[in-house]
C-alpha cells in the first residue's frame, strides 16, 4: 500500500505532537516522496491523487503514511496544518 490513513491511538498522537509542524493554504501541487513520511493532521482537508489515478482523502484527526517513491498531486481543499516526520 502506497498510502495508509488511520485513526491514531492517543499514544501515537502524543508522539506526533513532538514532530515539526507544516501548514499550507488551499492549493494544488505535485509532490514526490523520496523517503517515507508519516504525519498527523491537526486541521484541514486534503484529497491526493496518486500517479495511477487512485484518490486518497484525509483530514483533521487522521494519521497518514506515504511510502518512499510515491508521486502524487495534492489538492488542499481546506487549509491544512500537520505534525510530520520523515524516515
N, C-alpha and C positions, 0 to 999 in steps of 0.2 A: 504494500500500500504506500503510495507516494505522499499522501497527506492523511493525518489522523486527527479527528476532532472528538473531544470528550469533555464530560463534566468532571472537573478535578476534585480530589479529596481536599479537606481542609489543610492537611499536611502539604499537599502539592501547592496550594495557594500561598501558604506561608513561605515556602521555599521560593516561589516565583516573585514574591514581593521584594526579595533581596536583589533581584536582577535589575539591570538598567531599564529605563523607560523610553519608548519611542511613540511618536504621535504623527498623525497625518490627516490633513483636511480631505473633504470629499474630492476624489480624483480617480483617474485610471492610469495605470502604468504597468509596463512589462518588468518582470523580475526573474532572475536566475539564482537558484540556491547552489553555491559551490561547496557548501557544507551544511549539515543538518541545522535546523533552527527549531526551538520549542519556545512557545510564548503563551502568556495568559492575557486574555482580552479584558481590560478594565472597563472600557466603554466602546461603543461603536458597532458598526455592522459592515461586513465585507462579503463580497462574492468573488471567488477566484476561479478563473477558467484555466485549466491545465492545457498543455500543448496538444493533448489528444482530444480536447473538447469537453472533458469532464468538468462539471461545475461543483465547487465546494463552497458552502456558506458557513460563516461563523460570526459570533457576536459576543457581547458582554457576558462574562461568566464562563466562557469556553476556554479550554486548554487546547492548543493546536501544535502539531509537529509536522514539519516539512522535511522530507528526506533530501540528502545531497543529490544534485543532478536534476532537480525539478525546474522546468521552465513554465512560467505562467503569466497571466495578466491579472493584476489586482484591480477590482472595482470597489473603491471605498464609498459605500452608499451613505454612511453616517460617520462623521469624524471618529477616528479610532485612536485609542491610547492603549498601549500594551506593555507588559514586562516581558523581556525577551532574553534568550540565552542561546548562543551558537555552540556547536560541537556535540 
